[in-house]
Amino acid sequence: MADDLTVTRNDDAGRYEIRVGDELGGFLEFESAGDRVELPHTEIDPAFKGKGLGSRLASEALSDLARRGDTVIPSCPFVAHYLGEHDVEGLSVEWPEGAGQSS
């Protein structure tokens, strides 16, 4: 299935989307304010849960945001958890108040 996965940024919808073949498998919403990008919500279609789509989506979205030089605010619990377990080279993170990084 990994060969059939693609992640794209959909600026019009304000989200990164992961597709399995032609099907939308899930998305990670973003809200931009200058060079700061809040990530409030990630959703994976129940048909694809447990297949690693969320991690793949987070990895590629965060890598893209790092390349763009954006500062990420991980208000989505899934993204915050992902960042607690994975380093993303070059990514600047601004933790929401009270969320703190678990390191």
ChimeraX commands (.cxc) that place a marker at each C-alpha (Angstrom):
marker #1 position 0.00,0.00,0.00 radius 0.5
marker #1 position 2.92,2.40,0.67 radius 0.5
marker #1 position 3.52,2.82,-3.07 radius 0.5
marker #1 position -0.07,4.02,-3.53 radius 0.5
marker #1 position 0.18,6.78,-0.88 radius 0.5
marker #1 position 0.56,10.41,-1.87 radius 0.5
marker #1 position 0.52,13.50,0.35 radius 0.5
marker #1 position -0.32,16.88,-1.15 radius 0.5
marker #1 position -0.88,20.36,0.22 radius 0.5
marker #1 position -4.32,21.77,-0.61 radius 0.5
marker #1 position -4.06,25.50,0.09 radius 0.5
marker #1 position -7.67,26.16,-0.95 radius 0.5
marker #1 position -8.97,23.72,1.68 radius 0.5
marker #1 position -6.29,24.62,4.26 radius 0.5
marker #1 position -5.06,21.08,4.69 radius 0.5
marker #1 position -2.58,18.41,3.73 radius 0.5
marker #1 position -4.28,15.38,2.20 radius 0.5
marker #1 position -3.16,11.78,2.02 radius 0.5
marker #1 position -4.55,9.65,-0.77 radius 0.5
marker #1 position -4.57,5.89,-1.15 radius 0.5
marker #1 position -4.67,5.52,-4.89 radius 0.5
marker #1 position -7.55,7.83,-5.88 radius 0.5
marker #1 position -9.26,7.74,-2.46 radius 0.5
marker #1 position -8.88,10.43,0.18 radius 0.5
marker #1 position -7.50,8.56,3.19 radius 0.5
marker #1 position -7.28,11.52,5.53 radius 0.5
marker #1 position -6.17,15.08,6.09 radius 0.5
marker #1 position -4.26,17.38,8.44 radius 0.5
marker #1 position -5.75,20.86,8.72 radius 0.5
marker #1 position -3.59,23.97,8.92 radius 0.5
marker #1 position -4.24,27.64,9.64 radius 0.5
marker #1 position -1.54,30.05,8.45 radius 0.5
marker #1 position -0.77,33.41,10.00 radius 0.5
marker #1 position 2.38,34.72,8.34 radius 0.5
marker #1 position 5.21,32.29,9.01 radius 0.5
marker #1 position 3.31,30.60,11.88 radius 0.5
marker #1 position 1.12,27.63,11.07 radius 0.5
marker #1 position -1.31,26.10,13.55 radius 0.5
marker #1 position -2.16,22.43,13.06 radius 0.5
marker #1 position -5.52,22.00,14.82 radius 0.5
marker #1 position -6.87,18.68,13.53 radius 0.5
marker #1 position -5.90,15.42,11.85 radius 0.5
marker #1 position -8.47,12.94,10.58 radius 0.5
marker #1 position -8.00,9.52,8.98 radius 0.5
marker #1 position -10.87,7.71,7.26 radius 0.5
marker #1 position -11.93,4.77,9.47 radius 0.5
marker #1 position -11.44,2.43,6.48 radius 0.5
marker #1 position -7.69,3.17,6.66 radius 0.5
marker #1 position -7.09,3.34,10.43 radius 0.5
marker #1 position -4.19,1.30,11.77 radius 0.5
marker #1 position -2.27,1.40,8.49 radius 0.5
marker #1 position 0.16,4.19,9.38 radius 0.5
marker #1 position -1.52,6.88,7.28 radius 0.5
marker #1 position -1.56,9.40,10.13 radius 0.5
marker #1 position 2.16,9.08,10.75 radius 0.5
marker #1 position 2.97,9.29,7.04 radius 0.5
marker #1 position 0.72,12.33,6.67 radius 0.5
marker #1 position 2.27,14.08,9.70 radius 0.5
marker #1 position 5.80,13.26,8.56 radius 0.5
marker #1 position 5.37,14.66,5.06 radius 0.5
marker #1 position 3.33,17.71,6.13 radius 0.5
marker #1 position 5.82,18.65,8.86 radius 0.5
marker #1 position 8.78,18.15,6.50 radius 0.5
marker #1 position 7.09,20.43,3.97 radius 0.5
marker #1 position 6.46,23.08,6.62 radius 0.5
marker #1 position 10.11,22.87,7.71 radius 0.5
marker #1 position 11.25,23.38,4.10 radius 0.5
marker #1 position 8.99,26.44,3.88 radius 0.5
marker #1 position 10.59,27.89,7.04 radius 0.5
marker #1 position 7.29,28.00,8.92 radius 0.5
marker #1 position 6.94,27.75,12.70 radius 0.5
marker #1 position 4.47,25.03,13.63 radius 0.5
marker #1 position 1.97,25.25,16.50 radius 0.5
marker #1 position 0.87,21.65,17.15 radius 0.5
marker #1 position -2.56,22.08,18.77 radius 0.5
marker #1 position -3.74,18.75,17.35 radius 0.5
marker #1 position -3.04,16.00,19.93 radius 0.5
marker #1 position -1.97,13.55,17.20 radius 0.5
marker #1 position 0.60,15.97,15.77 radius 0.5
marker #1 position 1.86,16.88,19.25 radius 0.5
marker #1 position 2.29,13.17,20.05 radius 0.5
marker #1 position 4.07,12.60,16.72 radius 0.5
marker #1 position 6.50,15.46,17.43 radius 0.5
marker #1 position 7.15,14.05,20.90 radius 0.5
marker #1 position 8.44,10.85,19.30 radius 0.5
marker #1 position 10.01,12.08,16.03 radius 0.5
marker #1 position 12.51,14.76,15.10 radius 0.5
marker #1 position 11.78,16.72,11.94 radius 0.5
marker #1 position 14.95,18.28,10.59 radius 0.5
marker #1 position 14.80,22.06,10.43 radius 0.5
marker #1 position 11.32,22.33,11.95 radius 0.5
marker #1 position 10.63,25.20,14.34 radius 0.5
marker #1 position 7.93,24.32,16.90 radius 0.5
marker #1 position 6.01,26.71,19.14 radius 0.5
marker #1 position 4.19,24.60,21.72 radius 0.5
marker #1 position 0.70,25.80,22.67 radius 0.5
marker #1 position 0.51,27.23,26.18 radius 0.5
marker #1 position 0.15,24.41,28.66 radius 0.5
marker #1 position 1.05,21.71,26.12 radius 0.5
marker #1 position 4.84,21.68,26.64 radius 0.5
marker #1 position 7.13,19.30,24.82 radius 0.5
marker #1 position 7.60,15.89,26.43 radius 0.5
marker #1 position 11.37,15.54,26.41 radius 0.5
marker link #1:1,2 radius 0.2
marker link #1:2,3 radius 0.2
marker link #1:3,4 radius 0.2
marker link #1:4,5 radius 0.2
marker link #1:5,6 radius 0.2
marker link #1:6,7 radius 0.2
marker link #1:7,8 radius 0.2
marker link #1:8,9 radius 0.2
marker link #1:9,10 radius 0.2
marker link #1:10,11 radius 0.2
marker link #1:11,12 radius 0.2
marker link #1:12,13 radius 0.2
marker link #1:13,14 radius 0.2
marker link #1:14,15 radius 0.2
marker link #1:15,16 radius 0.2
marker link #1:16,17 radius 0.2
marker link #1:17,18 radius 0.2
marker link #1:18,19 radius 0.2
marker link #1:19,20 radius 0.2
marker link #1:20,21 radius 0.2
marker link #1:21,22 radius 0.2
marker link #1:22,23 radius 0.2
marker link #1:23,24 radius 0.2
marker link #1:24,25 radius 0.2
marker link #1:25,26 radius 0.2
marker link #1:26,27 radius 0.2
marker link #1:27,28 radius 0.2
marker link #1:28,29 radius 0.2
marker link #1:29,30 radius 0.2
marker link #1:30,31 radius 0.2
marker link #1:31,32 radius 0.2
marker link #1:32,33 radius 0.2
marker link #1:33,34 radius 0.2
marker link #1:34,35 radius 0.2
marker link #1:35,36 radius 0.2
marker link #1:36,37 radius 0.2
marker link #1:37,38 radius 0.2
marker link #1:38,39 radius 0.2
marker link #1:39,40 radius 0.2
marker link #1:40,41 radius 0.2
marker link #1:41,42 radius 0.2
marker link #1:42,43 radius 0.2
marker link #1:43,44 radius 0.2
marker link #1:44,45 radius 0.2
marker link #1:45,46 radius 0.2
marker link #1:46,47 radius 0.2
marker link #1:47,48 radius 0.2
marker link #1:48,49 radius 0.2
marker link #1:49,50 radius 0.2
marker link #1:50,51 radius 0.2
marker link #1:51,52 radius 0.2
marker link #1:52,53 radius 0.2
marker link #1:53,54 radius 0.2
marker link #1:54,55 radius 0.2
marker link #1:55,56 radius 0.2
marker link #1:56,57 radius 0.2
marker link #1:57,58 radius 0.2
marker link #1:58,59 radius 0.2
marker link #1:59,60 radius 0.2
marker link #1:60,61 radius 0.2
marker link #1:61,62 radius 0.2
marker link #1:62,63 radius 0.2
marker link #1:63,64 radius 0.2
marker link #1:64,65 radius 0.2
marker link #1:65,66 radius 0.2
marker link #1:66,67 radius 0.2
marker link #1:67,68 radius 0.2
marker link #1:68,69 radius 0.2
marker link #1:69,70 radius 0.2
marker link #1:70,71 radius 0.2
marker link #1:71,72 radius 0.2
marker link #1:72,73 radius 0.2
marker link #1:73,74 radius 0.2
marker link #1:74,75 radius 0.2
marker link #1:75,76 radius 0.2
marker link #1:76,77 radius 0.2
marker link #1:77,78 radius 0.2
marker link #1:78,79 radius 0.2
marker link #1:79,80 radius 0.2
marker link #1:80,81 radius 0.2
marker link #1:81,82 radius 0.2
marker link #1:82,83 radius 0.2
marker link #1:83,84 radius 0.2
marker link #1:84,85 radius 0.2
marker link #1:85,86 radius 0.2
marker link #1:86,87 radius 0.2
marker link #1:87,88 radius 0.2
marker link #1:88,89 radius 0.2
marker link #1:89,90 radius 0.2
marker link #1:90,91 radius 0.2
marker link #1:91,92 radius 0.2
marker link #1:92,93 radius 0.2
marker link #1:93,94 radius 0.2
marker link #1:94,95 radius 0.2
marker link #1:95,96 radius 0.2
marker link #1:96,97 radius 0.2
marker link #1:97,98 radius 0.2
marker link #1:98,99 radius 0.2
marker link #1:99,100 radius 0.2
marker link #1:100,101 radius 0.2
marker link #1:101,102 radius 0.2
marker link #1:102,103 radius 0.2
view
